[in-house]
Amino acid sequence: MPRVIFLKPDGSRHEVEAAVGISIMELARDNGLDVEGACEGAMACSTCHIIVDNEWFGRLPEPSEDEEDMLDLAYGLTATSRLGCQVVVTAELDGLVVRLPDETHNMLL
Ligand code: FES
């Protein structure tokens, strides 16, 4: 099973095993990490904002235009930000490192 490494805002590191096909947002939630995913992956919130490690960012499939539009609204956007609900685990992503941002901005509220 591929492994994904989450870095939390407090500096802690959580390495979890991921089923192929699960999104990073679902994976984080399943493991009790603090990712809200308020719209359940409909690209209507940005509470699933994650920051991908520089080395991994270029290995992910390109974000769609809709994802980029929603990311523009994310709090604390960075050059390697993605929506966690749109990044799907594949075998090639074994070892993926993502950082969880300090805060998210829930557009649904
Ligand atoms: S869960 Fe809402 S945009 Fe990803």
Boltz pocket constraint, residues with backbone or C-beta under 6 A from the ligand:
constraints:
  - pocket:
      binder: B
      contacts: [[A, 25], [A, 36], [A, 37], [A, 38], [A, 39], [A, 40], [A, 41], [A, 42], [A, 43], [A, 44], [A, 45], [A, 46], [A, 47], [A, 48], [A, 70], [A, 83], [A, 84], [A, 85], [A, 86]]
      max_distance: 6.0
